[in-house]
Amino acid sequence: MEKYSQFRDRGSGISPFIPSSTPRSTLSTLLHTALFLFRLPIFLSYSIIFFAVLDHLPSFVIPQFFRKLLLWSVLGIPGIWWVDLQLDGVKRGSLSQQPSSRFPNARAIIAAQFTSPIDALYLAAIFDPIFTVSYPHTRKVQRISLLRAILLALFPPALEPAAGARLVTLRALVEQNPHRVIAVFPEMTTTNGKGILPFSPSLLSAPADARIFPVSMRYTPPDITTPVPGAFRSFLWNLLSRPTHLIRVRIAEGVTNSTTTTNGDGHDDALRDRDGGGEDEDSAYVWSGEQALLDRIAEALARLARNKRVALTLHDKVAFVKAWNKGKR
């Protein structure tokens, strides 16, 4: 992949946009083909029924626990049964002894790594969050449905919201839904899971009393990640042709957006106002204290995912997609 070397991070040498692949023998290919042909009609039929009908029914018709059971069925058809869930800094086997504050709950915000359509599906099955889309030049987010959050991993990255899109701050979204969890994909686009991209400033619009939980999801085998948009056929093949998939989920301790308050003497707020920050919740400008918060969350996410942060941005991903599509012609 030397022709894509310009999309390799210069510091670490990581290429976060190159699709992952797993070698297969002739015999395994035949077995996987049979499994794929068996699962495909079941998976498509069940998914269409769920997202076209069941997902739109009110909660008094389908209670939350039953909806989560239906989502786990969607995950179960392709063999996603085993999930290795761990809390950062907590000894394995002691999850039940941890306080509820260590898990995302009401008024919490999940800052999730974004690698696959399965990310949103798993988060919905566990936390039933409100999904959002972040953009690089605004602190506001766009609320989206579960289906769109899944498809977002297969669509080209967007540098700007669509015309007429309704944007809102995380603060307003939390206040409007105090009993829900909010899910944010701060990288704004998918990777192959080998690097953490620079964040959108959207997390900076979170209220001071909302805890932000970095959440990493890694897959074994890793070929169900979708760093290249439009890979519907290869994603379905990799998802449905293997007997099982393993998800390793890691959740870091929640942090709060302390940049919304002063440090006691007003110095930080004065500096922020001088540099053009302040109360403009639609501003993409990030002052030093805010960047420290984003860096802290990104470092936690990189530690959980056992990878490194990279300097490649959403603009680099857009350029990579153009080069990739041109090279495939």
C-alpha positions in Angstrom: 0.0 0.0 0.0 2.9 2.3 -0.8 0.7 4.5 -3.0 -1.3 5.5 0.2 1.8 6.3 2.2 0.8 9.9 2.4 -2.1 8.8 4.6 0.3 7.2 7.1 0.8 9.0 10.4 4.4 10.4 10.3 5.0 10.0 14.0 3.8 6.5 14.5 3.7 5.0 11.0 0.1 3.9 11.6 -2.3 3.8 8.6 -5.7 4.1 10.2 -7.7 4.1 6.9 -6.4 0.9 5.3 -9.0 -1.9 5.6 -8.1 -5.0 7.6 -8.1 -8.4 6.0 -7.7 -12.0 7.3 -6.3 -14.7 5.1 -8.5 -17.8 4.5 -7.8 -21.2 3.1 -9.8 -22.8 0.2 -11.6 -25.1 2.6 -12.5 -22.4 5.1 -13.7 -20.2 2.2 -16.1 -22.9 1.2 -17.4 -23.4 4.7 -17.7 -19.7 5.2 -19.6 -19.3 2.0 -22.2 -21.9 3.1 -22.5 -20.1 6.5 -22.9 -16.8 4.7 -25.7 -18.0 2.4 -27.5 -19.5 5.4 -27.3 -16.4 7.5 -27.8 -13.7 4.9 -31.6 -14.1 4.4 -32.2 -14.4 8.1 -30.1 -11.4 9.0 -31.6 -9.2 6.3 -35.2 -10.2 7.1 -34.8 -9.7 10.8 -33.1 -6.4 10.3 -35.7 -5.0 7.9 -38.5 -6.0 10.3 -36.8 -4.5 13.3 -35.7 -1.2 11.7 -38.8 -0.7 9.6 -41.4 -1.6 12.2 -40.3 -2.6 15.7 -37.8 0.2 16.2 -40.6 2.8 15.6 -43.1 1.4 18.1 -43.5 3.4 21.4 -42.0 2.2 24.7 -45.4 1.1 26.1 -45.7 -1.4 23.3 -42.1 -2.6 23.3 -40.5 -2.0 26.8 -36.8 -1.1 26.9 -35.6 -4.5 28.1 -37.5 -6.2 25.3 -36.0 -3.8 22.7 -32.5 -4.6 24.0 -33.3 -8.3 23.7 -34.3 -7.7 20.1 -31.1 -5.9 19.4 -29.1 -8.7 21.0 -30.8 -11.0 18.6 -29.6 -8.9 15.7 -26.1 -9.3 17.1 -26.6 -13.0 17.7 -27.4 -13.9 14.1 -23.9 -13.2 12.9 -22.4 -14.9 15.9 -21.6 -11.9 18.1 -22.2 -13.7 21.4 -19.1 -13.2 23.4 -18.3 -9.7 24.7 -15.3 -9.1 27.0 -16.4 -6.1 29.0 -13.9 -4.5 31.4 -13.6 -1.2 33.3 -10.3 0.5 33.1 -8.3 0.1 36.3 -10.7 -2.5 37.7 -9.6 -6.1 38.4 -11.2 -8.7 36.2 -14.1 -10.5 37.8 -15.1 -7.6 40.1 -17.4 -5.7 37.8 -20.4 -6.5 40.0 -18.7 -4.8 43.0 -18.3 -1.5 41.2 -20.6 1.5 41.9 -23.0 2.5 39.3 -21.0 5.7 38.8 -18.3 3.7 37.0 -20.8 2.9 34.2 -22.5 5.3 31.8 -26.0 6.1 33.1 -28.5 9.0 33.1 -27.0 12.3 32.1 -23.7 10.6 31.0 -22.0 11.0 27.6 -20.2 8.2 25.9 -17.1 9.2 23.8 -16.9 6.1 21.6 -14.2 4.9 19.3 -15.6 4.6 15.8 -14.6 1.6 13.7 -17.6 -0.4 12.6 -21.4 -0.4 12.1 -21.5 -2.8 15.1 -20.4 0.0 17.4 -23.8 1.7 17.4 -25.6 -1.6 17.5 -23.7 -2.8 20.6 -24.1 0.6 22.4 -27.8 0.5 21.7 -28.1 -3.0 23.1 -26.3 -2.1 26.3 -27.0 1.6 27.0 -29.9 2.6 24.7 -28.3 6.0 24.1 -29.2 8.9 22.0 -26.9 8.9 19.0 -25.3 12.0 17.6 -23.1 13.1 14.6 -20.2 15.5 15.3 -18.5 17.9 12.8 -15.0 19.4 12.8 -16.0 23.1 12.7 -18.8 23.3 15.3 -19.4 22.3 18.9 -22.9 21.4 18.1 -24.1 17.9 17.2 -26.9 16.5 15.2 -29.2 13.9 16.8 -29.7 10.8 14.6 -31.5 7.5 14.8 -29.9 4.1 15.6 -30.2 3.1 11.9 -28.4 6.2 10.7 -25.7 5.7 13.3 -25.1 2.2 12.0 -25.1 3.4 8.4 -22.8 6.3 9.3 -20.0 3.8 9.5 -20.6 2.9 5.9 -21.1 6.4 4.5 -18.5 8.9 3.3 -17.3 11.4 6.0 -19.0 14.8 6.1 -17.1 17.9 6.7 -20.2 20.0 7.2 -23.8 19.2 8.2 -26.4 18.9 5.5 -28.4 22.0 4.6 -31.3 22.3 7.1 -29.8 19.9 9.6 -30.9 20.7 13.1 -27.9 21.1 15.4 -27.9 21.3 19.2 -25.3 21.4 22.0 -24.7 18.4 24.2 -25.7 20.6 27.1 -29.2 21.1 25.6 -29.5 17.5 24.6 -28.7 16.3 28.1 -31.2 18.8 29.6 -33.9 17.7 27.2 -33.2 14.0 28.0 -32.1 13.8 31.6 -32.7 10.1 31.9 -30.8 9.0 28.8 -27.2 8.4 27.8 -25.8 10.4 24.9 -23.4 8.7 22.4 -20.8 10.8 20.6 -18.3 9.6 18.0 -15.7 12.4 18.5 -13.4 11.1 15.7 -16.3 11.8 13.2 -15.4 9.0 10.9 -14.4 5.3 11.1 -10.9 3.9 11.2 -9.5 0.4 11.2 -9.0 0.6 14.9 -5.3 1.1 14.8 -5.3 4.8 15.7 -7.3 7.6 17.3 -8.0 10.6 15.1 -8.2 14.2 16.4 -11.5 15.0 18.0 -14.3 17.3 17.1 -14.9 20.1 19.6 -18.4 18.8 20.2 -17.5 17.3 23.6 -16.7 20.8 24.8 -20.4 21.6 24.8 -21.1 19.0 27.5 -22.5 20.4 30.8 -20.2 20.4 33.8 -22.3 17.9 35.7 -22.3 15.3 32.9 -19.6 12.6 33.1 -17.9 11.7 29.8 -16.9 8.1 29.5 -14.3 7.0 26.9 -15.4 3.7 25.4 -13.3 1.5 23.2 -14.7 -1.5 21.1 -12.2 -3.8 19.4 -13.1 -6.8 17.2 -11.6 -10.2 16.7 -11.1 -10.8 13.8 -10.7 -7.1 12.9 -12.1 -7.3 9.4 -15.6 -6.1 10.3 -14.2 -2.6 10.7 -15.2 -0.3 7.9 -12.5 2.4 7.4 -13.5 2.7 3.7 -17.0 4.0 3.0 -19.4 2.0 0.8 -18.0 -1.4 1.8 -21.5 -2.9 2.2 -20.8 -6.2 0.5 -17.4 -6.9 2.1 -18.8 -5.9 5.5 -21.7 -8.3 5.2 -19.4 -11.1 4.0 -17.0 -10.6 6.8 -19.8 -10.3 9.4 -21.9 -13.3 8.3 -19.3 -15.8 7.0 -17.5 -16.3 10.3 -18.8 -18.6 13.0 -18.2 -16.1 15.8 -16.9 -12.6 16.5 -15.4 -11.3 19.8 -15.9 -7.7 21.0 -13.5 -6.4 23.6 -15.1 -3.4 25.3 -13.2 -1.2 27.6 -14.7 1.7 29.6 -12.5 4.4 31.2 -13.5 6.3 34.3 -15.8 9.3 33.5 -14.4 12.8 33.4 -16.3 16.1 33.6 -16.1 19.2 31.4 -14.4 21.5 34.0 -13.7 24.0 31.2 -17.2 25.4 31.7 -16.2 26.8 35.1 -13.5 29.1 36.2 -10.4 28.2 38.2 -11.5 30.5 41.0 -9.8 33.7 39.9 -11.4 34.1 36.5 -8.0 33.9 34.7 -9.0 31.0 32.4 -12.3 32.7 31.4 -10.5 36.0 30.8 -8.0 34.2 28.6 -10.8 32.4 26.8 -12.7 35.6 26.1 -9.5 37.3 24.9 -8.7 34.5 22.5 -12.2 34.4 21.0 -13.7 31.6 22.9 -16.2 32.3 25.6 -19.9 31.8 25.3 -20.1 31.0 21.6 -21.3 27.4 21.7 -21.1 27.2 17.9 -17.4 28.2 17.8 -14.8 25.7 16.6 -12.1 27.6 18.4 -10.5 25.5 21.2 -8.5 27.3 23.9 -5.7 25.6 25.8 -7.8 24.4 28.8 -10.4 22.9 26.4 -7.7 21.2 24.3 -6.3 19.6 27.5 -9.8 18.0 28.2 -10.0 16.7 24.6 -6.4 15.3 24.9 -7.2 13.6 28.2 -10.2 11.8 26.7 -8.3 10.9 23.5 -5.4 9.5 25.6 -7.8 7.4 27.6 -9.4 6.1 24.4 -6.0 5.3 22.9 -4.9 3.5 26.1 -8.2 1.4 26.2 -7.8 0.5 22.5 -4.1 -0.3 22.9 -3.1 2.0 20.0 -1.8 5.5 19.5 -3.2 8.9 18.6 -2.5 10.0 15.1 -2.4 13.4 13.5 -4.4 12.5 10.4 -7.7 14.5 10.4 -11.1 14.2 8.8 -9.9 16.2 5.8 -7.2 13.5 5.3 -9.9 10.8 5.4 -11.8 12.6 2.7 -8.6 12.8 0.6 -7.9 9.1 1.2 -11.4 8.1 0.1 -10.9 10.0 -3.1 -7.5 8.3 -3.7 -8.8 4.9 -2.8 -11.8 5.1 -5.1 -9.6 6.4 -7.9 -7.2 3.5 -7.4 -10.0 1.0 -7.6 -11.2 2.1 -11.0 
